[in-house]
Amino acid sequence: MEPSQVYYETPLNERMRTMLRLEHMFSQIEHSMEGTTHWDTRYAMAAFFETFSVIARNEFKSELLQELDRHFSSLGRLAEMPHVDPSALNRVLDDIGTSREALLRSEVISQQVIRQNDFLNAIQQRSSIPGGTCNFDLPAMHFWLEHNDPTLRRDYIADWWKPLRPLRDAIQLALRLLRQSADPTTETAEDGYYQMDLDKSTPTQLIRIGVNRSANVFPEVSGGRHRFSVRFLEQPNPNSRAAQARRDVPFALARCVI
């Protein structure tokens, strides 16, 4: 059954933006790998190179280790509170520790790894050009797509992105814990607009907004460390400009902090 509520997420710092983008690209790789057509393989390869580009540019492994350390420290302080289940807390702390060790041992793929593989290097160089991976530009890729069955192509892709899996697992764990850190409250945007000040002493990392499908609106969020605002927009026709809803809009709000 399709859920009645759609959640929209807005990151409030650069690290969180990168984590959400990588989560999105990892999901695209995994979904495309399950397909059997040439196009599925192409989408998986495109997401692989996009993922690599983000990681190489931001040196994200060290930042993610810092995020896991912060989670471990923050959650560890909960052991002092009487209402916390110690066994459940210890399981979470163990998960963080296991993920951190796997990430430390991993060798995140580098530009040099791509360059040493002529096949991957050629595809990466052409991927930045619109239409640059078409058959006449990359006959080697065309040959690979035509002469290998989907299972073999999937095995190759799985092997290429294997070094990224500890990173994927750590991101999934960090985001899961962050999303679970806040219970949603019910709020109302009067005339489609809502604003809230944020606690500067405990910076909010992620805003999650749940909207009933029947409301036929979507949120546009602007925010920083001190406050955020939400405009709920209507756009029944994608060929027309979205406009602010001129009615009260109830929604669920979660301000995620660890």
C-alpha angles and dihedrals in degrees: 000000000000112000114251092223130062118205123215119194130206121188117215100200137041096249091056091048090055093047093051092047091050091047088053093050094046089053090050092052094049094045094048092047089062091060125090104210131093088247092057089054091048092051091050091050092047091052090047092057092043090052092049091050092055094047095046093049097048104034084228100175093077091046092051091050088054090051092052091048090052091050091049092050095045095046092043089064089062090073088081093061118093097218095057119102103232095203092052091046092050091052090054092047090049090051090052092048093048092048092047093052092048090050092049091052094046125096106221110219114263137201089256092059090055093046092052090059108070092196095053093038092056092049093047093051092051095042093077091060117082105252089359095137096059118130100265092050095050111027090165090059091045089053091048092051094047100043102043127069119234094259093057092045089050090051091054093050092046089053093048095052096038091102088059096056097088087052090049092049093049092050092049091051095046093048093045092053092046094050091049092049095083132049111217119249125207113249137170127223106211111220087353096301132107134172133182136179117231131222106255093198092063106031115216112235102188136022116206120192122189119200128183112244090230091063090071093210136109129206127246107199128198118182153140138177096301106041145345136209133203130206117191111216134199121212111162090166119042089208091065129066118267115249132198114262110248095210138072112279120199115210143161118252128197122180104198118209133161 
